[in-house]
Amino acid sequence: MAETWEDYGNMTEEEIYQRKSLFGKIFSLRSIKKFLKYLMYLLVLIVYGLLFFRLCTGKPPKELSEILWTASVHHAYTEHGGALAVYEQEPVESIADDGYFSISDICYIPEAGSFQLTVRYNNSSIEALEQSLITKRTAERRSALKAEHPEWTADKIEAALEESLVSDPIVVEDLGKLPFVFVLRDDYGNVYGEYQYVHDSKTVYQYMRIAYENVYLFGDGTQDASKKDYPTPTAPMPAYLYKGAHASRGGEVNYLYMDMYYINDADVYSETFAYPLQVYTRTSELTKASLPDEIPSAPVSGLTHIDLTPEH
């Protein structure tokens, strides 16, 4: 027997619920409340699961965030008896404004003239490239129609273009996973287009560990020489940067930008495909990094070589 009127009311409500048919129980207020509560819990779990998934998949594979032992780097290591200076810097812009590309794990090895970083892009960047190529080729057809029929009005040209696209649609060949090439530019107008890279995929992301050749951030002898001297690679303070000599070889590079191009139409004097990324600035601190415990006995194999250096 119920001891209070409240208990009696609760028992009556329970009895009413139990007497309902299965259909009535499913669509009762109690069941709807439970459904909404568990749905909310499920949505919270999904949101946290997606965040955890992005955190886990947004980082490059370990081997694509470490020093890339190219021939020049390995030679410098051997030549300097293991006293190799390695510096790191946080990216000035880790993600481009348009979101197509991001960079991480910058390191610079002055004795080898090697500037290294990891590039990451989503498969949606490849889709954007495909759409860009379609737009470009559509414009080329429009220009061809105008040149062939200068007397036609704009409306007639567009109608003819539409008919052409229906009868002979523009099809972009399979772009693959690596349709992009990358060059660096400094504030002196120099273009660094020679590099080697390794590649890996992770979920929807493509990763490239790139090592640029012949990059002399502290002067390459072609600019006005500064009066500043630099100590040896074993100098304890990262602010003192080693140049490979105790005297400066030229003016320091103030910044580096990275441009992206379609591999089959790479013209370093044309407009970049995506928003350029500033990857280095002299005003940001370079920190001394330690060499890995395991040093390879020879340059790493399996590197892909790219050379987009313009002819002077």
C-alpha positions in Angstrom: 0.0 0.0 0.0 1.2 3.5 -0.9 2.4 5.5 2.2 1.9 8.9 0.6 -0.3 10.4 -2.1 2.8 11.0 -4.2 3.7 7.3 -4.0 0.1 6.4 -4.9 0.3 8.8 -7.9 3.5 7.2 -9.1 2.2 3.7 -8.7 -0.9 4.6 -10.7 1.2 6.1 -13.5 3.2 2.9 -13.6 0.1 0.7 -13.7 -1.3 2.8 -16.5 2.0 2.5 -18.5 2.1 -1.3 -17.9 -1.4 -1.7 -19.1 -0.6 0.0 -22.5 -0.1 -2.1 -25.6 3.4 -2.4 -27.1 2.6 0.2 -29.6 1.3 2.5 -26.9 4.4 2.0 -24.8 6.7 2.8 -27.7 4.9 6.1 -28.4 4.3 7.1 -24.8 5.6 10.3 -23.3 8.0 8.2 -21.1 9.5 6.4 -24.1 9.9 9.6 -26.1 11.7 11.2 -23.1 14.0 8.3 -22.8 14.7 8.3 -26.6 15.6 12.0 -26.6 17.8 11.5 -23.6 19.8 8.6 -25.1 19.9 10.4 -28.4 21.5 13.4 -26.8 24.1 11.0 -25.1 24.8 9.4 -28.5 25.3 12.8 -30.2 27.7 13.8 -27.5 29.7 10.6 -28.0 29.7 11.1 -31.8 31.0 14.7 -31.5 33.8 13.6 -29.1 34.5 10.6 -31.3 34.9 12.8 -34.4 37.2 15.2 -32.5 39.3 12.3 -31.3 39.4 10.9 -34.8 40.6 14.2 -36.3 43.3 14.6 -33.6 44.6 11.1 -34.3 44.5 11.3 -38.1 45.6 15.0 -38.3 49.2 14.2 -37.4 51.7 13.0 -40.0 53.2 9.6 -39.7 56.3 9.6 -37.5 58.7 9.0 -40.3 57.3 12.0 -42.2 58.1 14.4 -39.4 61.7 13.7 -38.9 65.0 14.6 -40.7 65.1 13.4 -44.2 68.6 12.1 -44.8 69.2 13.2 -48.3 72.6 12.8 -49.9 73.5 16.4 -49.1 72.5 16.1 -45.5 74.3 12.8 -45.0 77.4 14.2 -46.7 77.4 17.3 -44.4 77.0 15.0 -41.4 80.0 12.9 -42.4 82.1 16.0 -43.4 81.5 17.7 -40.1 82.2 14.6 -38.0 78.7 14.3 -36.7 78.7 18.0 -35.5 75.7 18.9 -37.6 73.6 21.9 -36.6 69.9 21.4 -36.9 67.4 24.2 -36.2 63.6 24.2 -35.9 61.0 26.9 -36.2 57.3 27.0 -35.7 55.4 27.7 -39.0 54.5 31.3 -39.5 51.3 30.1 -41.1 50.5 26.5 -40.4 47.4 26.5 -42.5 46.7 28.5 -45.6 43.9 31.0 -45.7 42.0 28.8 -48.2 42.5 25.7 -46.1 43.9 23.6 -49.0 47.4 23.0 -47.5 49.1 23.0 -44.1 52.7 22.6 -43.0 54.5 21.4 -39.9 57.8 20.1 -38.6 60.1 22.7 -40.1 63.8 22.1 -39.7 66.9 23.7 -41.3 70.4 22.2 -41.6 72.7 25.1 -42.7 75.8 22.9 -43.4 73.7 21.0 -46.0 71.7 24.0 -47.3 68.6 21.8 -46.6 65.3 23.3 -45.6 62.8 20.6 -44.7 59.1 20.6 -43.9 56.0 18.4 -44.0 53.1 19.3 -46.3 49.6 18.0 -45.6 46.6 18.3 -47.8 43.1 16.9 -47.8 41.7 14.9 -50.8 39.3 17.8 -51.2 42.3 19.9 -52.4 42.6 17.4 -55.3 38.9 17.9 -56.1 39.4 21.7 -56.1 42.3 21.3 -58.5 40.1 19.2 -60.8 37.4 21.9 -60.8 40.1 24.5 -61.4 41.3 22.6 -64.5 37.8 22.3 -65.8 37.2 26.0 -65.4 40.5 26.8 -67.1 39.8 24.5 -70.1 36.2 25.9 -70.4 37.7 29.4 -70.6 40.1 28.1 -73.3 37.2 26.8 -75.4 35.4 30.1 -75.0 38.4 32.0 -76.2 38.8 29.7 -79.1 35.1 30.3 -80.1 35.7 34.1 -79.9 38.8 33.9 -82.1 37.0 31.7 -84.6 33.8 33.8 -84.7 34.7 37.4 -83.8 31.3 38.5 -85.3 29.3 36.5 -82.8 27.6 38.1 -79.8 28.4 37.1 -76.3 25.1 35.2 -75.9 25.7 33.2 -79.1 29.2 32.3 -77.9 27.9 31.1 -74.6 25.2 29.1 -76.3 27.8 27.5 -78.6 30.0 26.8 -75.6 27.1 25.1 -73.8 26.4 23.0 -76.8 30.1 22.0 -77.1 30.3 21.0 -73.4 27.3 18.8 -73.8 28.5 17.0 -76.9 32.1 16.9 -75.9 32.4 17.3 -72.1 35.7 18.3 -70.5 37.2 15.3 -68.7 40.2 15.7 -66.4 42.5 12.7 -66.3 43.0 10.9 -63.0 45.0 13.3 -61.0 46.3 10.6 -58.5 47.3 11.4 -55.0 50.2 13.6 -55.8 49.2 16.2 -58.4 51.0 19.1 -56.7 54.5 20.4 -56.8 55.9 23.1 -54.5 58.5 25.9 -54.7 59.9 28.3 -52.2 60.5 32.0 -52.8 62.5 34.4 -50.7 62.5 38.2 -50.4 65.4 38.5 -52.9 63.2 36.9 -55.6 65.1 33.6 -55.6 63.1 30.5 -56.4 64.0 27.2 -54.8 62.5 24.5 -56.9 64.8 21.6 -56.4 63.7 19.2 -53.7 63.3 15.5 -52.7 60.4 14.0 -50.9 58.8 10.9 -49.4 55.0 10.4 -49.4 52.4 8.7 -47.2 48.6 8.6 -46.9 46.5 8.6 -43.7 42.7 8.5 -44.0 41.7 11.5 -46.2 45.1 13.2 -45.9 48.2 13.1 -48.1 51.6 13.8 -46.4 54.9 14.8 -48.1 58.1 15.2 -46.3 60.1 17.7 -48.5 63.8 18.6 -48.3 64.7 21.6 -50.4 68.3 21.9 -51.7 70.6 24.9 -51.8 68.7 27.0 -49.3 71.1 29.4 -47.5 69.0 31.3 -45.0 72.1 33.0 -43.5 73.4 34.2 -46.9 74.6 32.6 -50.1 77.1 35.2 -51.2 74.9 36.8 -53.8 73.6 39.6 -51.5 75.5 42.3 -49.6 77.6 40.6 -46.9 76.8 41.5 -43.4 79.4 42.2 -40.7 78.0 39.5 -38.3 80.1 36.5 -37.5 78.7 33.1 -36.5 80.1 30.5 -34.1 80.5 26.7 -34.6 77.6 24.3 -34.8 78.2 23.4 -31.1 77.4 26.9 -29.9 75.1 26.6 -26.8 72.8 29.5 -27.7 70.3 29.0 -30.6 70.4 32.7 -31.3 73.9 32.3 -32.7 73.4 30.5 -36.0 76.1 28.7 -37.8 76.7 29.4 -41.5 79.4 26.9 -42.3 82.0 29.6 -41.8 82.9 32.1 -39.1 82.1 35.0 -41.4 78.8 35.7 -43.1 78.6 34.7 -46.7 75.9 37.2 -47.7 72.7 38.9 -46.7 70.3 36.8 -44.6 66.9 35.6 -46.1 64.1 37.5 -44.3 61.2 35.2 -45.3 60.3 32.2 -47.4 56.9 31.6 -49.1 55.7 28.3 -50.5 53.7 28.2 -53.8 51.8 25.2 -55.2 51.3 24.2 -58.8 49.8 21.4 -60.8 52.5 19.0 -61.7 51.6 18.8 -65.4 51.5 22.6 -65.8 54.1 24.0 -63.4 55.2 27.4 -64.3 56.9 29.2 -61.4 56.2 32.5 -63.1 52.5 31.9 -63.3 49.8 32.3 -60.6 50.0 29.7 -57.8 47.1 27.2 -57.5 46.4 27.9 -53.9 47.1 30.6 -51.3 50.9 30.9 -50.7 52.1 29.9 -47.3 54.7 31.8 -45.4 56.9 29.0 -44.1 59.9 31.0 -42.6 60.6 34.4 -41.2 63.9 35.7 -39.8 62.0 37.5 -37.0 60.8 34.2 -35.5 63.1 32.3 -33.2 65.0 29.3 -34.5 65.6 26.7 -31.8 68.5 24.2 -31.7 67.3 20.6 -32.2 69.0 17.4 -31.4 70.0 14.8 -33.9 68.1 11.5 -33.7 69.8 8.6 -31.8 70.0 6.5 -35.0 71.9 7.9 -37.9 71.7 6.0 -41.2 74.9 4.8 -42.6 73.9 6.1 -46.1 71.3 8.5 -47.6 67.8 7.2 -47.4 66.5 5.4 -50.4 63.1 5.8 -52.2 63.3 9.6 -52.5 61.5 11.3 -55.4 63.5 14.1 -57.0 61.8 17.3 -58.4 63.6 20.2 -60.0 61.6 23.3 -61.0 64.5 25.7 -60.7 64.0 28.3 -63.4 66.7 28.9 -65.9 68.4 32.3 -65.6 
